[in-house]
Amino acid sequence: MPGLSGGVFQVIRAIARELFEEPDPALAPTLLTYSGSELAEVGLPTVLVPQPSSTSSETSLRALARRVPGAQRAHHVLRTAWPQLDQSPIQVDGFDVVHLAIQHGFNSSRPTVFSPYDLQHEHLPAMFKAADRRDRRFRYREFAQRAQAVVVMNGWTARDVLERLDVRRERIFVVPLGISKPMSLGSEIHAVITTPATRLSLGPAFALYPAQTWSHKNHLGLGRALQDLRASGLDVPVVCPGHRTAEHRHIEARLAKMGVDDLIVFPGYVSDIQMEVLYRRARMLVFPSLFEGGGMPIFEAMARGLPVACSDVCGLQVATDGAAVLFDPRQPAAIAAAIESVWTDESVRARLGASGLQVANRYTWAEACARLRAIYKLVGGAELSELDGDALVRSRSWQSERST
């Protein structure tokens, strides 16, 4: 769902649009999506299913448990201790391949492609409840080991999957994210352009950090960096668009105690056009996340010439290729120094803006879907063209990349 699924929603929507707009005669994709999702509007044939809920067997077990004294608690303990894979919400026998494109999929009778995106729960276990962590470990491993292909967005995650999920090397493919082209802003968009800055009570200069308020997005580390900068005499306003999670109130309360709540503003989920405006109006993008599967906003900012300062985690050092100021996100002083260097130095911003455009041009949805089409054909047993073979070679080139 838009706003709630973060970058995963953006990736799936972009891939679906590319598959629709640039069809391959050998493929006939169908999109399985939740009722009410914007994904139903991208053009592909669509099967709508209800929002995720307990399977019918699970519902029956719960109903039975309610009738037997003490059984409900026992059922809860058993269900938590031994997670199960859900059954498919539709009959998939008529398809050659099922791509489980979100982290929580279902048990399929057909060959599958699985996209785990990242294994954050393994690296930051304290940020997950024990039951959720246990469930993720079970599901990710089961889906990955059952899949004929595991698709990730960069070589760093590919090596992580290889090490932690015990998947054979030849089944792991890298399909890098693409970057949506900057949107055209006509004169009729004046109201949208003025709304964010007016509503957020910001001046003409601000930094941008698009992220939902999850703990690993490190808004508190950003707050401590802004606190340090303020103490040195520099105030840097930051706009943080993105869905407000259950952790949002806690984050805002902590920022208020730091005395920087007037500098960080959370407008919540914004539309695509409003996000485009924020990219265009910001002075810089700061991205202090503790963990990233892809870091899409970094490259969207680069595609618009916006200078970037970001974390040096999860292979971002390789992906940004010298076009960003990097910092250790666990060190507020390092975040503050990076922000200051970009915020105050026009020559640094000009250099990063130019180099960022070059890096962003490498990431296209056309390339992502060329690799996906080849993977679908490989898994489904279809004939591969020479172009498909080349795409598969590129998707396996992570095995020879440096592992920073």
C-alpha positions in Angstrom: 0.0 0.0 0.0 1.3 3.5 -0.8 2.9 5.3 2.1 2.9 2.2 4.3 5.3 0.0 2.3 8.0 2.6 1.7 10.5 1.8 -0.9 9.1 -1.6 -1.7 5.9 0.0 -3.0 7.9 2.4 -5.2 10.0 -0.5 -6.6 7.1 -2.7 -7.4 5.1 0.1 -9.0 8.0 1.2 -11.2 8.7 -2.4 -12.3 5.0 -3.0 -13.1 4.9 0.2 -15.2 8.0 -0.8 -17.1 6.7 -4.3 -17.8 3.5 -2.7 -19.1 5.0 0.1 -21.2 7.8 -2.0 -22.6 6.2 -5.5 -23.2 8.1 -8.6 -24.1 6.1 -10.9 -26.5 7.5 -13.9 -24.6 6.0 -12.8 -21.3 2.4 -12.1 -20.1 2.7 -10.7 -16.6 -0.3 -10.5 -14.2 -0.1 -8.4 -11.1 -1.4 -9.8 -7.8 -2.3 -6.9 -5.5 -4.3 -5.9 -2.5 -7.7 -4.4 -3.0 -7.5 -0.6 -3.1 -3.8 -0.5 -3.9 -2.6 2.1 -6.5 -0.8 -0.8 -8.2 -4.1 -1.8 -9.7 -3.8 1.3 -11.9 -0.5 0.7 -13.6 -1.9 -1.0 -16.7 -1.0 -4.7 -16.2 -3.8 -7.3 -15.9 -4.5 -7.4 -12.2 -5.9 -9.9 -9.7 -7.2 -8.2 -6.6 -7.0 -10.0 -3.2 -8.2 -8.8 0.2 -5.8 -7.2 2.7 -3.6 -9.8 4.4 -5.4 -11.8 7.1 -5.3 -15.2 8.6 -5.7 -18.1 6.3 -8.9 -20.0 6.5 -7.2 -22.9 8.3 -5.7 -20.5 10.8 -9.1 -18.8 11.3 -10.7 -22.2 11.9 -8.0 -23.1 14.4 -8.6 -19.9 16.3 -12.3 -20.4 16.3 -11.8 -23.9 17.7 -9.4 -22.6 20.3 -11.9 -20.1 21.6 -14.3 -23.0 22.5 -11.7 -25.0 24.5 -10.5 -23.6 27.9 -6.8 -22.8 27.8 -6.5 -23.7 24.1 -6.4 -20.2 22.8 -3.2 -19.5 24.8 -1.7 -22.8 23.7 -2.6 -22.0 20.1 -0.9 -18.6 20.3 2.2 -20.1 21.7 2.4 -22.8 19.1 1.7 -20.4 16.2 4.4 -18.0 17.5 7.0 -20.7 18.1 6.4 -22.5 14.8 5.5 -20.1 12.0 3.8 -21.4 8.9 3.9 -20.3 5.3 0.5 -19.0 4.1 -1.2 -20.7 1.2 -1.6 -18.8 -2.1 -4.6 -16.4 -2.1 -5.3 -17.4 -5.7 -4.9 -20.5 -7.9 -1.4 -20.1 -9.4 -1.4 -23.3 -11.5 -2.1 -21.3 -14.6 1.1 -19.4 -14.3 4.7 -20.5 -15.2 6.4 -18.4 -12.5 5.4 -16.6 -9.3 7.5 -13.6 -8.2 7.2 -13.0 -4.5 8.1 -9.3 -4.7 7.4 -8.4 -1.1 9.1 -10.0 2.0 6.0 -11.7 3.1 4.9 -14.1 0.4 3.0 -17.4 0.3 3.6 -21.1 -0.4 3.5 -21.6 -4.2 3.1 -24.7 -6.2 4.9 -23.0 -9.1 8.6 -22.1 -9.6 9.2 -18.9 -7.7 11.4 -15.8 -7.7 11.8 -14.2 -4.2 12.9 -10.7 -3.4 14.0 -10.4 0.3 15.3 -6.8 -0.3 17.5 -6.9 2.9 18.1 -8.9 6.0 17.9 -6.0 8.5 16.5 -8.3 11.2 19.8 -10.1 11.3 21.9 -7.0 11.6 19.7 -4.9 13.9 17.8 -7.6 15.9 17.1 -5.3 18.8 14.8 -3.3 16.6 12.4 -6.2 16.1 10.2 -8.0 18.6 11.3 -11.5 19.3 8.3 -13.1 17.6 8.7 -10.9 14.5 12.4 -11.6 14.3 11.8 -15.4 14.6 9.0 -15.2 12.0 11.2 -13.3 9.5 14.1 -15.7 10.0 11.9 -18.6 9.2 10.1 -17.1 6.3 13.1 -15.5 4.6 15.1 -18.8 4.8 12.1 -20.9 3.6 11.2 -18.6 0.7 14.9 -18.2 -0.3 15.7 -21.9 -0.2 12.5 -22.9 -2.0 13.0 -20.2 -4.8 14.6 -21.0 -8.1 15.9 -17.4 -8.0 16.6 -14.9 -5.2 16.6 -11.3 -6.4 18.4 -8.5 -4.5 19.3 -4.9 -5.4 23.1 -4.9 -4.9 26.1 -7.1 -4.4 26.4 -6.4 -0.7 23.0 -7.9 -0.1 23.7 -10.7 -2.4 26.7 -11.7 -0.3 24.6 -11.3 2.8 21.9 -13.7 1.4 24.6 -16.1 0.4 26.1 -16.2 3.9 23.0 -16.0 6.1 20.2 -17.9 4.1 22.3 -20.7 2.8 21.3 -20.2 -0.8 23.4 -21.5 -3.7 25.4 -18.8 -5.3 24.1 -19.5 -8.8 20.5 -18.8 -7.6 21.3 -15.3 -6.4 20.7 -12.4 -8.9 21.3 -8.7 -8.6 18.6 -6.5 -10.1 19.6 -2.9 -9.3 16.9 -0.4 -8.6 16.0 2.1 -11.3 15.5 5.8 -10.8 12.3 7.5 -11.9 12.9 10.5 -14.2 12.3 13.9 -12.7 8.7 14.9 -13.2 7.7 17.9 -15.3 6.5 20.8 -13.2 4.2 23.2 -15.1 2.8 26.6 -14.1 -0.3 24.9 -12.8 1.8 23.4 -10.0 2.4 26.7 -8.3 0.1 25.9 -5.4 1.9 22.6 -4.8 5.3 24.3 -4.9 4.4 26.8 -2.3 2.4 24.5 0.0 5.3 22.4 1.6 7.4 25.4 2.6 4.4 27.4 3.8 2.8 24.6 5.7 6.0 23.5 7.3 7.0 27.0 8.3 10.4 26.7 6.7 12.6 29.3 5.0 13.9 29.0 1.5 16.7 26.7 2.5 16.3 23.2 4.0 17.8 19.7 4.0 15.6 16.7 3.0 15.4 13.3 4.5 12.6 11.1 3.1 12.0 8.2 5.4 9.3 6.5 7.5 9.9 7.0 11.2 11.3 3.5 11.9 14.1 3.3 14.4 16.7 2.2 11.9 16.1 5.4 9.9 18.0 7.1 12.8 16.0 10.3 13.1 17.4 10.6 16.7 21.0 10.4 15.4 20.1 13.2 13.0 18.6 15.2 15.8 21.8 14.9 17.9 23.8 16.0 14.9 21.5 19.1 14.5 21.9 19.7 18.2 25.7 19.8 17.8 25.4 22.1 14.8 23.1 24.4 16.7 25.6 24.6 19.5 28.2 25.7 17.0 25.9 28.4 15.7 24.5 26.7 12.6 20.8 25.9 12.3 19.9 23.4 9.5 16.1 22.9 9.0 15.2 19.4 7.8 12.0 18.2 6.1 11.3 14.5 6.8 8.4 13.3 4.6 7.2 9.7 5.0 4.6 7.6 6.8 4.5 8.2 10.5 4.9 4.8 12.2 4.0 3.9 15.8 7.4 5.1 16.8 6.8 8.6 15.6 5.5 10.1 18.9 8.5 8.7 20.8 10.9 10.2 18.2 9.2 13.6 18.3 9.3 13.6 22.1 13.0 12.9 22.1 13.7 15.6 19.5 11.9 18.1 21.7 14.1 17.2 24.7 17.1 17.8 22.5 15.8 21.2 21.6 15.7 20.6 17.9 12.0 19.9 17.3 11.7 23.3 15.6 14.3 22.2 13.0 12.9 18.8 12.0 9.4 18.7 10.5 7.4 15.6 9.7 4.7 16.3 7.0 3.8 12.6 6.8 3.2 10.8 3.5 3.3 13.2 0.6 2.2 12.7 -3.1 4.7 12.1 -5.9 4.4 15.6 -7.1 5.0 17.1 -3.6 8.0 14.8 -3.3 9.3 16.1 -6.6 8.9 19.7 -5.4 10.8 18.9 -2.2 13.7 17.4 -4.2 13.8 20.5 -6.3 13.7 23.0 -3.5 16.0 21.3 -1.0 19.6 22.5 -0.6 20.8 19.0 0.1 19.8 15.4 1.0 21.0 13.9 4.3 20.4 10.2 4.7 21.6 8.9 8.1 19.9 5.5 8.0 21.6 2.6 10.0 20.6 0.0 7.4 19.5 0.1 3.8 18.4 -2.4 1.1 18.7 0.1 -1.7 18.6 3.7 -0.5 16.3 4.8 -3.4 16.0 8.5 -2.2 19.8 8.9 -2.4 19.7 8.2 -6.1 16.5 10.0 -6.8 18.2 13.1 -5.3 21.2 12.6 -7.4 19.0 12.3 -10.5 17.8 15.8 -9.8 21.2 17.3 -9.1 20.7 17.4 -5.4 23.9 17.0 -3.4 23.9 14.1 -1.0 25.4 13.2 2.4 24.7 9.7 3.5 25.6 6.7 5.6 28.4 4.4 4.6 26.4 1.2 5.3 25.3 -1.8 3.3 27.4 -1.1 0.2 26.4 2.5 -0.2 30.1 3.5 -0.5 30.3 1.4 -3.7 26.9 2.4 -5.0 27.4 6.1 -4.6 30.9 5.9 -6.2 32.4 9.1 -4.8 29.3 11.2 -5.5 28.2 11.6 -1.9 29.8 12.7 1.4 29.8 9.6 3.5 29.6 9.3 7.3 29.2 6.8 10.1 25.5 7.0 11.0 26.2 5.9 14.6 28.4 9.0 15.2 26.4 12.2 15.5 29.5 14.3 15.2 30.3 12.6 11.8 26.7 13.3 10.6 27.1 16.9 11.7 30.4 17.4 9.9 29.0 15.9 6.7 25.9 18.1 6.8 28.0 21.2 7.5 30.4 20.5 4.7 27.6 20.3 2.1 25.3 22.9 3.6 27.9 25.7 3.9 30.1 25.1 0.8 28.6 25.9 -2.6 31.6 24.3 -4.4 31.0 21.0 -2.6 27.3 21.1 -3.6 28.2 21.8 -7.2 30.7 19.0 -7.3 28.3 16.5 -5.7 25.4 17.6 -7.9 27.4 17.0 -11.1 28.9 13.7 -10.0 25.6 12.5 -8.6 23.9 12.9 -12.0 26.5 10.7 -13.6 25.9 8.0 -11.0 22.1 8.2 -11.1 22.2 7.7 -14.9 23.4 4.2 -14.3 20.2 3.2 -12.6 17.2 2.7 -15.0 14.0 0.7 -14.7 14.7 -0.5 -18.3 17.8 -2.3 -17.1 16.1 -3.6 -14.0 13.3 -5.1 -16.0 15.7 -6.5 -18.7 17.3 -8.5 -15.9 14.0 -9.5 -14.4 12.6 -10.7 -17.8 15.6 -12.9 -18.3 15.3 -14.3 -14.8 11.6 -15.1 -15.3 12.3 -16.9 -18.6 15.2 -18.8 -17.0 13.0 -19.9 -14.0 10.0 -20.7 -16.2 12.0 -22.7 -18.7 11.4 -20.4 -21.7 13.8 -19.9 -24.5 16.5 -17.2 -23.8 17.5 -14.7 -26.4 21.1 -13.4 -26.7 20.0 -10.2 -24.9 18.5 -12.3 -22.1 21.8 -14.1 -21.7 23.7 -10.9 -21.5 21.2 -9.6 -18.8 21.8 -12.8 -16.8 25.6 -12.3 -17.0 25.2 -8.7 -15.6 22.9 -10.0 -12.9 25.5 -12.4 -11.7 28.5 -10.0 -12.0 28.2 -9.3 -8.2 30.3 -12.4 -7.6 33.4 -10.6 -8.9 32.6 -7.1 -7.3 34.5 -5.7 -4.4 32.6 -6.3 -1.1 32.8 -2.9 0.6 
